[in-house]
Amino acid sequence: MKNNFFIITSICLFFMSCKKDKSIVVSPDEYHAAIENVTQIMIHDIFSPPVASRIFVYPNIAAYEIIVQNSKTYKSFNNQLKGLDPIPKLDPKTGVNIEVAALIAHMDVSKQLVFSEELVEHFRDSLYQKWGQENEKEFEVSKEYGLKVAAHIKKWMDKDNYKETRTMSKFSVYADQPGRWQPTPPAYMDGIEPHWSEIRTLVLDSASQFKPIPALAFSLDKKSPFFKEVQEVYDISLKMKKKGDECDEVKMAQFWDCNPFVSVTQGHMMFAKKKISPGAHWMGIVKIACKKSNANFEKTVYAYTETSIGMFEAFISCWDEKYRSNVIRPETVINQHIDENWKPALQTPPFPEYTSGHSVVSTVSANILTSIFGDNFSFVDDSELQFGLPNRSFKSFNEASKEAAMSRFYGGIHYRASIENGIVQGKEIGDFVVNKLKMTK
């Protein structure tokens, strides 16, 4: 009996020891959750679309540079991204869990980029507790390495000229210059991020590398190309109004609205309705693609990272043109010269019209996702479900990006030329990013 007791005890201790030493397993769902947590914080903190792209890109790069340390599929971006030196080298003898370290780095960089740091900490601490219970030793060494890499990325990030742009002058509005952008109702906000082209690009040679063709010359001549486009926006809005709110053009415009700050006026009160940014919508599509294709942790991080790099470059390029051409919005022209009571289906965002940001960013994102998951990748987009909008189905990323672009025309906030030329601009940027980073695949 004694011998049996010692045998049973030894077996129990053996299995307890195995359980204690078992490596921590991090699923792609935990990375998706980290991205979603940052998205919800950005909604809460109300970041503009360009700034939101910055909040997405640096944490993803931090995570990606860690997972490629042991990857047989992907390579470091440090040779492709401007100013990025190799991260601290991983010592395999330390027992670092690559996935844990990557997620820790992501959360730590994210924390520095948002206002509501406590919301990142709350999410982080729940994972820390879980990992510490699963394998404390592995968690601690992984945490040490993850934070070391995060510090490296933050040092590089702080040199992108973002802080300098915070102290630059506001955008000057000259009402006596016909065709120049003016603030629009109901909030009449100043033009946001007029100096975003000063932000350091990551892979583009410069903000103006893919400068689009010039915008149409402003003219109130009803036969001019510009005024014909103004009239087209007005005419399509009247047709949509006759069809009612259930027409597909209205649904399309609402689905791709992605306006982080919609001003609502009721009597003497004004308040904001918060939504995701265009970049957050495409981050949601990355999640959908990863889950549908059962992408592993490594591919998941890669998909988020390359897409966020493309979006970051897209906003710099697009904003460079917006504040160079300073094109007036349809709402302003129509109210002054066609119908003073007209309102667009969507609230006009506070920055110049040309080119369409959705057209550029969506086309870039679709190009990159197509390069990763293939063409004709059908999916159901549920990104707007949290805002009470039904899902929309697409046969490919390109189909989704084209709809996102045209939604701005139906929304009454862009002219057709801005959309069509924005798509061209986005394709050029997307192709460049894919080709620049293809050596990593």
N, C-alpha and C positions, 0 to 999 in steps of 0.2 A: 504493500500500500504506500509506504514511504517513497519507494522508487517511482511509483505512478504519480505521486504528488509532485515530485521534483520534475518529472518529465512534462507534466501538464503546465506547471509554473514556467518552465523554460520556454515552452511553446508560446505561451501567452506573452512573455517578455519579448520573445523574438518578434512576434507580430506587432506588439506595441512599438517596438523600436523601429520596425519597417514603416509603420504608419507615421511616426514622428519624423523620419528622415525623407519621407516622400516629397518629391519636388512639387512646388506650387504650379497649378495649371491655370493659365489665364486664357479665357475664351475670347473670340472676336466680339462677342456680345458686350464684354466689359469695355472694349475700346469704343464700340458704338455708343455705349452709355456715357462715356467720357465726352465724346463729341456732342451728344445730345445735351449733356449737362451744361457745356459751354454755350450752346445755342440758346438754351432757356435763360441763362444768365445775361446773354447779349440782348435778348428781348426785354428782360427786366431793366437793364442798364441803358437801353436805347442807344446803341451804337449805329452810326451811319454805315451804309453798304461798303464804302472803301475801307473804313476802319475795321469793320467786321472781317474783311478778307485778311487783314493783318493778324487779327486774333486767331483765325483758323490756321494760318500757314506756319508760323514759327513753332507752335507745340507739335504739329505733325512732323515737321522736319526733325525736331529733337528726338521723337520716337523712332522715326525712320532710320536716322543715323545710328541708333543703337541696334536695331534688329538686323541691319546689314553686316554687323560685326561677324556673325556666324552664318550668313546666308550664302547659299550656293546659286541662288537665282538673281539676286539684286546686288548692286554695288553702291558705294557711297556717292552722294551728290556733291561732296566738297569740291570736286574739280569743276563742277558746272555752275554752282551758285556763287555769286560774287562775294568775295571777302570771307567765305566760310573755310576756316582751317579745319584739319582733321580733329575729331573729338578725342578726348582722352582714350588711350588704347585700353581695350578690355584684356584683363589678365584671366585666362580661362581657369587658372588654379584657384581663384577666389570663390568659385561656385556661384557666380552671378546668374540669376534667372533673367534672360534677355527680355522676355515679355513683361515681367514685373518692372524691370528697370525702365523699359520704354514707356510704359503707362505712367510711372512715377515722374519721368521727365516731362511727359505731356502735361500732366496736371500742374507741375511746378511752374512751367513756362506760362501756362494758361492763367495761373493765379496772378502773375505780374501784369497781365494784359487787360484784366477786367477791373471794374470798380468794386463789385460785390465779392471780395476775396473769400469771405466766410462761406459762400455757397460752394466754392471750389473745395474749401477745407472740409466741409461737411461730407461731400462726396468722397474726397480723398481718405478721410479718417475711417469711413466705413470699410473701404478696401484695405487700409492699413491693419485694421483690427482683424479682418478675415485672414489676410496673408500671414500676420504674426502668429495666429493660432495654428495655421496649417504647417508652417515651417519657419520658426523665428530666425534661425541663423541665416537661412537663404534670403529671407525678407530683408534683414538688416544689411547684408552685403550688396544686395540688389538696390536697396534704397540709397546706399552710399554712392554707388556708381551712377544711378539715375540722376541724383541731385548734382553730381559732379558734371555730368553732360549738360544738364539743364543750365547750370551756371555758365558753361562754355557757350551755349546757344544764346543765352540772354545777353552776354557780353557782345556777341556779334550782332544781335538784334538791335541793341541800343545805338549802333552806328548807322542805322538806315535813314537818318535825318528826320524821323518822326517827331522827336522832341523839339527840333528846331522849327518845324512847321506849326507847332502849337503857338508860337509867339509871332508868327508872320501876320501881315495886315489882312483885314477882311476884304472881301470882294467888293470893288467899287461899282456902283450902279449909276449909269448916266442915262437918265430918262430922255434927254434931248437927242440921243443917238438912235435913230430908227433901226429896228431889227435886233437891237442888243437885248439880252435877257434881262427880265425884271422879276422881282419877287411876285409870287402868285397867291391868291386866296386859298384857304381862309386865314392862314397864319402869317402870310407874307414874310416868311423866314429868309434870312440872308443865305446866299449861295454857300453850300457846305463844301468843305475841303477844296478851296480854290488853288491850293499849293500842293495837291496830292502828286502832281507830276515831279515834284522835288524828291519824293521818296525813292530810295535806292531800288532799282530793279534787281531781280534775282538772276534771270537768264537773258532778258532782252538787253541789247546793246545800249539802248536809251529809251526814254518814255516815248519819243517820237519815231522810233524805228519803223513802226507800221502806221504811220500817219495816213489817215484816209483821204480820199479826194475832197476838195473844198465843198463846204455846204452850199446849197443854192443861194444865190444872191437875194437879199430881202427886196421885195417889191410889192406895192399895193395895186399894181396893174393887174386887173382880173385875168389877163391873158398871159401873164408871166408864169414861168414854171413854179416859182415859190407860192404865189397866191393860189394856183391850181391845187397845190398840195394842201394848203390851208382849207380850201373849199372842200376837198375830199374828206378831210377829217370831220368837218362839220356835217357834210351830207351823210356819211356813214353813221354818225351818231343819231341822226334823225330816223334813219331806217331801223337802227337797233331799238330805238325808243318805241316805234310802232310795233315791233315784234314782241316787246315786253321783256321782263327780267329773265324769262326762261329761254331766251334765244342763246345759241351756243357761243356767239361772239361775246355776250355779256358774261357768261360763265367762264369763258376762257380768260377774259380780262381780270375777273375777280380772282381766279385761281393763281395767276402769276403776278398779282399785285405786289406782294413782297415789299411793302412800304413799312419800315420799322416804326414810323411815327405818323399816324394819320390823325390830323386835327379835326375834332368834332365840336361844332358849336350848337348849343341848345340854350336859347334865350340869351342871357348875359354870361353864360358859362361856356368855357372852352376846356376840353380835356382830350387826352390822346388815346387812341386805340393802337396797341402794340402788336406788331407782327414780325415774322422772320424776314431777314434780308434776302436778296437774290442768291448770295453765296450760301446762306444756310439752307435754302431750298435745294440747291445742287449738292450740298453735303448730305442732305436727306436722300437724294437719288443715289449717291454713292453707297449709302447704307443698304438701300433696296437692292442694288446690283450685287453687292457683296453677299447678302443673305440669300438671294435667289441662286447665285452660283456656288454657294457653300464655300466661299473664299476662306482660307485659313488666316491666322493672325497676321502673318507676314504680308500676304497679298492685300489684306484689308488695310493695313497701315500704308502700304505702297499706294493703293488706290486713292485714299484720302490725301496723301501727301502730294502726289503729282497733280491731282485735281485742284488742290488749294494753291499750289504754286501757279498754275495756269490762271486761276481766278485773280490772284494777287497781281500778276502782270497785266491782266485784262483791265482791271480798274485803273492802274497807273496809265496805261495807254489811252483808255477811253477818257479819263479825266483830263489828260493832257490836251486832247482835242476839244473837249467841252469848253474849257476856259480860254482856248485860243480863238475858237470861232464865235463863242458867246451867242448862240442862236436863240432867238425869242421863242417861247412856248406857244403852242396852238391856242391855249386858253386866253392868253393876253391879246393875240391878234384878233381872234374871233370876237372877244368881248368889246374890243375897241372899234372894229370895222365891219362886223357882220351881225352879231346878236349879243347885246350887252347882258342878257340874262342866261346865256348858255353856260353849262357846266359839263366838264368831261365826266365820263363814267367812273374814272379813277381820279383820286386827288393828285394834282400835279406835284411831283417831288421838287424840292428846292435847289435846283442847279440847272445850268443851261441844257438845251435840248439835243444838240448834235455832238457825238453820235449816241444812239440808244444804248444805254448801259446793259439792259437785259439782252439785247441782240449780241453784243460783244461777249459778255460773260457767259451766256448760255451756249454760244457757239464754241467758245474755247473749251468749256466743260464737256460738251458733247463730243468734241474731237478727241479729247484725252480719254474719256470713258470708253469710246469706241475702240481706241487703240489697246485698251486693257481687256475689255470684255467682248469685243467683236461687234460687227455691224448686225443689224436686225435683232438686237437684244430687246425683246419685248418686256414690258414691265408695267405694273400698276403703281401710279404715284399717289401715295397717301400723305404727302408732306404737309398738306393744308387741312387735314382732317381736324386737327386741334383747334382750328379757327372756324369750324362749322361748314367747311366746303367739301363737297363730295370728291371722291377719288377720280382721277382721269387715267385712261390707259393709252399707252404708246407702243408702237411697233419697234421703235429704236430711239437712241439718245438724240439723234439728229432730228427726228420728227418732233420730239419734245422741245428741242432748242428752237426750231422754226416756229412752233406754236407760241413759245415764250416771247419770241421777238415780235410776232404779229399781235400779240395781246396788248402791246403798248399802243399800237395803232387803233385797235378797237377801244382801248381805254381812253382815247382822246388826248394822250399826252405826248405823242410823237408823230412826226410826218413820215410818210412812206420812205423817202430817201434816207432818213436817219436810220431806219430799220435795215433797209437793204445794204447800205454802206457799212452799217455796224456789223452785219453778218459777214461781209467780206473782211473787215478788220479782224473780227474774231477768228475766222478761219486761218488767216495768216499768222496770228499769234498762236493759235492752237497747234498748227502744223509745226511752227518753230519750236515750241516747247516740247512736243513729242519727239521731234528729230534731235533736239539738243540733249534730251535725257534718255534716248533709246538705248544707249550703250549700257544702261543699268539693267536692261532686261535680259 
